[in-house]
């Protein structure tokens, strides 16, 4: 009798096996914006909050970014079709400048933190960085360059709004440095409320806010 019951139990268990659905892929956290808009600071903040970051550390910290650049070299090849590495970025934060966002494949889901900064500050910071490297800066006046950047940002915003596989959170650089708490809470909410907000706050160094626009 016991053997018969064991056989029946095994057969019944086989017919009622439970299939566990695989976990959905985690979104890729993108930190974006113009160069010198505060993207490296945001990567540092997310790392301090406990979010894994994808970086190769090839570009070392320097006077322009004492806390590091948080770059991943293969990002620069997005426009050339190098996208296989994105699978490794799921559930992690990675920095992608605004000009490369349109090359993100629709096969992944993204949550994008987009850094906004006064264009006069961005241009001043870019000029200083190029000077530190001994490179020639753009000789065109800011009055000509700023509208081009603004046009690019507007076109990027339109593109982002049309994508069904992503969500965007805008963060103003100067506002975050001046009063971090509200933006840090917004970021935590945006990314699922699992970050160490106090740790994120400690990662913000107001002394690194240079090239301020004149008020």
N, C-alpha and C positions, 0 to 999 in steps of 0.2 A: 504493500500500500504506500509506504513512504517513497519508494522509488517511482511509483506511478505519479504521486503528487509532485515530486521533484521534476519529472519530465513535463508535466502539465504546466508547472510554474515557469520553467525555462521557455517553453513554447509560447506561453501567454506573454512573458516579458519581451520576447523577440518581436511579437506582433504589435506591442505597444511601446516601442522604444521612443524616447523623446529626442527630437531634433532641436539642438540649440542653434539659434540663428547667430551668425557671426556679427561681431560688433561693427557698427558703421565706421568708416574711416574718419579719423579726426581731421578737422579743418587745419589748413596751413595758416599760421599767423604771419601776416605780411606787415612790416613797418615800412612806410613809403613817404615820399615827399620829394621836394627838390633837394639837390645836394646842399648841405650846410643849413638845413631847415630844422635840425634837432633829431634826426633819425638815429644817430649813434646814441644819444642820450636816452631815447626811448628804448632801444635794445638793452641798454644797461639797466634801465628801470624794470623791464620785464624779467630779465635774468635775476635781479635782486628779489623779485616777487615770487621766484620759484619756477618760472616757465623755462623749459629747455630752449636753448638758442642754437641755431645752425650757423657756424662760422668756422673758417679754416685758419684764422689768426695769421694769415700771410702778410697782411698790412698791419704793421706794428703801430702802437701808440706813438704820438709825437706832440709837438707844441700845439698843434691845431686841434688835436683830439687826445688829450692826456689820458682819458679813460679807455681809449681804444676805438677802432672803427667798426668792429663787429660785422665784417664783410665776409662773403663767401664768393670766391672768384668765379665759380661757374654761373652765378647769376648774370654776369656780364655777357654770357653766351646765349641768353634766352632768345634774343632776336635772330640768332643763327640756328635755332632749332634744338639746342641742348636743353631738354626738359626732363630727361629720365631721372635726374637727381631729386625731383620734386616729391617722389614717393618717400624719400628719406626725411623730408621736411614736415610730414604730417604730425600735428601735435606740437610743433616747434615754431619759434619765431625766427624770421629771416628778413634781412633788409633788402628791399628792391626799390631802386629809384623810380620816380614816377614815369619816366620815359620808357621804362621796360614793362610796365604793368600790362599793356595791351598784348604782350606776348605770353602771358600766363594761359596755359591750356584750360579749356572748359571742363576737363575730366576731373578736376579737383575742386574742393570747396575751400574758400578763403575767407578769413576775417581780417580786414585791412585797417590798420591804424594809420591815418594819413596826417602827417605833420604839416601845419600851416605856420608860416612866419612872415613877418614884414619883409617885402621884397628888397627894400633898401638894405636891411640887415643881411639878407641872403647874399646880395651882390657884394657888399663890403667884406663879408666873411670869405667869399670865394676869391676875391682879389688878394686878400692877405694870405690865404693858403697857397695860391699860385706864387706869390712873391717869396714865401718861405721856401718853396721848392726851386726857386730860380727860374720859373717858367713865365712866359709872357702872358699877361692878362689881356682880356678883350679890351681893345682901346675905344670901343663904342661907348658913348655916355649912357648912364643909367636910364635916362629919359627915353632912350631907344630900346634898351635891352629889357627893361621891366615890362613893357606891354607884350613883348614876345613870350616872356615867362607867364604872364597872366593869361595869354591866349592858350598856351599849352596846358595850364592848370584847368582852365574852363573846359577844354576839349577832353581832358582826362576825367573830369567830373562827369561829363555827359556819358562817356564810355562806361564808367563805373556804374552809373545809375541804370544802364541798360543790361547789365550782366545778372542773370538769375542765380548764379552760383557763388555769390559773395555778398558780404555786408561790410559797410564802411563806417568808421568812427573818426571824425575830424577832431584833432587836438591842436590848439593854438600854443605855440612854443612859449611865448612870453607870458601868457596867462598861467601856464602850468608852472613855470619857474616862480612866478610871483605868489601863486596861491594853489599849491599842488593838490590839496585834499579833494576838492570836487572832481577834478579830472581823474585822479587815481581811482576814485570810486566808480566813475563812469567806465574806466578801462576794465576794472575788475568785473563789473556787471556784464560788460560786452564779451568778456572771455570766460564767463561761467562761474564767477564768484569763488574761485579756488586759489587766488593769489594772496601773497603776504603784503598787504597794503602798507604796513609800517615799514617793512623792508624796502618797498618801492620808494617810499618817501625819503629814506636815508640815502638813496642812490642819487638824489638830485643835488647838484652842487651849484648854487646860484653864482659862485665866483667864476664859473666857466661861461656865464652868459656875457659874452663880449660882443662888440660891434652893435651896440644898441642904437636903435633909431632915435633921432632927436625928437623930443616931445614938444 
